[in-house]
């Protein structure tokens, strides 16, 4: 991960491109703080399941993941790598993914990007 290279001086970071500073390197300001609020690029991850997975299984999986994101050992390990654990509900994740698709879809359309 780039964070190690930034911390040891082999890479100079200009800005964090998400909406908040990362706890593992809080001295790195966000692009928005530097006057570029439209620059919002993030790496995020989530767990998906095949269509038709029973609701009870999805709820159990979601609750387990949310609980894991809140345990100090897991949260600290992720934060140390520059990853801010979020957790949340299935509904909040679906809402986030839908918003990202809409936001980034507009960027794709505005720039005329095409799949190779």
N, C-alpha and C positions, 0 to 999 in steps of 0.2 A: 504494500500500500504506500502511497505517496507520503503519508504523514511521517514515516520514519526518515525519509530523505529530506523532508522539510525541517524536521527537528535537528538533524545533524548537519544542516547547512549545505547539502549537496543539491538542493532544489529550492528555489525561491518562490514562495506562493504569493500571488498578487491579491487574491481575494477568495473568500469562500462564496460559492455561487448559490447557496441555499438561503433561506429566509432568516436563519439564526446562526450565531457563532457556534462552533463545535466545542464541547467541553474539554476535549483533549488538547486543544490549541486555541484558547480563547483570544489570544492576542491577534489572531488573523481576523480582520474585519470582513463583513459581508460586502458583496458588490453593491447592494442597496445602500449600505452605509457610506460607500464611496461615491454615491451619486448615480448609480446604474440600477434602479429598482426593477427594470425589465429583464435583467439578467438573473434568471432563476432556473438553475439546472441542478438536479439532484440525482443521486444514486439511491434508489430505495428498493426494498425487496419485500415480498409478501408470499404467503403460502396459498396456493390454489388447489382445487380438487376437481376431479372429473365431474362433468354434468351428470346429474342423477344421484350424486352422493347424498345419502339420507341426512336430513336436517339435524338429527341428533348427533351424528358423527361430526358434522361441520361445527356444531355448537361446542362439542367436547374438545375438538381440535383447537378452535378459536380460544376457548377459555384456558387451555393448557399453554398456548403460545403467549397469551396476554400475561398469565401468571409468571411464565419464564422471563419475559421482558422486564418484570418488576423485581426479580431476585437480584440482590446486590452482586453476586458472583457473575452472573451473565451480563447484567447491565454494565458493570465495571470492565469486563473483558471487551465488550463491544465498544464502549466509550474510549478505551485505550487504543482502539484501532481507528478512531475517528468516526464511529458509527453511533448515532444517537438513537437508542431503542425507544420505540413509540408504543407498541402494543395497541390495544383498543378492541373494539367490537367488530364483528363481521360487517355490520352496517357502516361503521365509520371507515373501514377499509374500502368497501365498495364505493362509498361517496368520494374518497380520496382518489381512487383509480379513475372513476368517471370524470372527476375534475381535471386530472392530469391528461386524460385522453382528449378532452375538449380543448384544454390549453395548448397542448402540443400539436393537436390536429390543426388548430388555427395557424400555428407556426409553419407546419408542413404545407398547408394550402397557400399561405402568404408568400412563401419562398419558392413554391413550385417544385419542391423536392419530389423525386421519383425513386421508386425501388429499383435497384439494379438487377 
